[in-house]
Amino acid sequence: MQFLKQLGLTPEHTGVSTGSNWLESTGEWLESYSPVDGKLIGKVKGADRATYETALSSAQSAFTSWRQLPAPHRGEIVRQIGEALRSKKEALGQLVSYEMGKSLQEGWGEVQEMIDICDFAVGLSRQLHGLTMHSERPSHRMYEQYHPLGIVGIISAFNFPVAVWSWNTMLAWVCGDVCIWKPSEKTPLCSIACQLIVGEVFRKNDLPEGISVLINGGREVGEWLSADTRVPLISATGSTRMGKEVAAAVGKRLGRSLLELGGNNAIIITPEADLDIAIPAAVFGAVGTAGQRCTTTRRLIIHRSIYEAVKERLKKAYGQIRIGDPLDSNNHMGPLIDKLAVEQYLQSIQSCKEQGGSFLLEGGLLEGKGFESGCYVKPCIAEVKPDLAIVQHETFAPILYLITYESLEEAIAIQNGVPQGLSSAIMTLNLREAEQFLSATGSDCGIANVNIGTSGAEIGGAFGGEKETGGGRESGSDAWKVYMRRQTNTINYSRNLPLAQGIRFDL
């Protein structure tokens, strides 16, 4: 395919790089099969322990010089990376779509997120501010400043194979950190393509190897990073199960972890909702990326008085969803990532049946021409009670649960009554309802929206959630502070040594 050549990808590639240098390894081969057509796209050689150590040593060495470059100069490098991504947007978006399975529009959108965070980081490079405060001691000045942490380890998931890496990396780079990326073994070629792009920028600017390190491999690479005391921060995106393991390993050595884990997101639809907005928001939220976003809409909490009307409009809207090759921009929904994901989807539908759920659209596997990979499924809509065990669980698939409510307090309680706390939304034109949802007694999620869906966050705001979502914040706002260490400084410019709290110590 032409986009593979445009990105410089070959059928076989080593998966460990320190920038523009690629390291030979004796690790296992990772085979990348496209869920679109089931074909082998390419093979990537994973890391062994020796190449891991070489790559990490390179990062350690690079940090000593990269952190001394003024932040605006680091921002200039990120600006150039943004320009390089712009030139590769079409091809990289096609690769994301083909290797991961999301629609082409979403693949291009993911690359645009990378470009956007580069733009954000460039501006941020001139705004890494501290804080000055008054001292209680005369002729003293106190202030706080932020310094780079060191090596930032980034463990990313398959569903956003490039964007989440960029959220972390671009901010960490302008903060003066160097980054080691362990991508999902399900989408290794996307990581190779990104490293080829950024490695060329660093090479042209005569910057040292090790600022951008890529280490492909299996679970063991994530374990090495999580346990490594030389890596002060691990940013991990994935399942709650994985996040708990990372947090335990990092916490054991008193390191820092930034966790973006599972979501079980809901939209509340009140009687005063504009259904012309609510229905498209719910449908995109539920079937976008084939239900494989952490912000996917998994529950619709609908007032009983409008329940039947919403059901009918949902059924009509779902009838218009086009499923097929995601590289065809006319299609709304592509495949699930692999056959294991299909099995989990089918098991969840069966569990819903066994637990008493009924189906507006039962879903199931799609077969026949165009669906030969075995990864295409039908979107499913189930009518359930909120306390069903399956409703408490995140299934990474296009399954939408419909739940009724009587009062807004009940709806909010249902919304909050799951272990996860990432994204939430309410559809209403009633100001009181909106403000109640956004208040301290409203949604307990990290993201709470009014009259937009749960999916589709902008890079300007901090992204993350509470409870089993992990509590991390990435991307915009002041999320940059997690990639730095804070230092309090006090300067005495007097001729005396007054002590704090009025303590006397006379000699």
Summary of the structure (lengths in Angstrom):
residues: 507
radius of gyration: 24.4
end to end distance: 80.6
largest distance: 91.0
contacts: 1855
relative contact order: 0.14
helix: 40%
strand: 22%
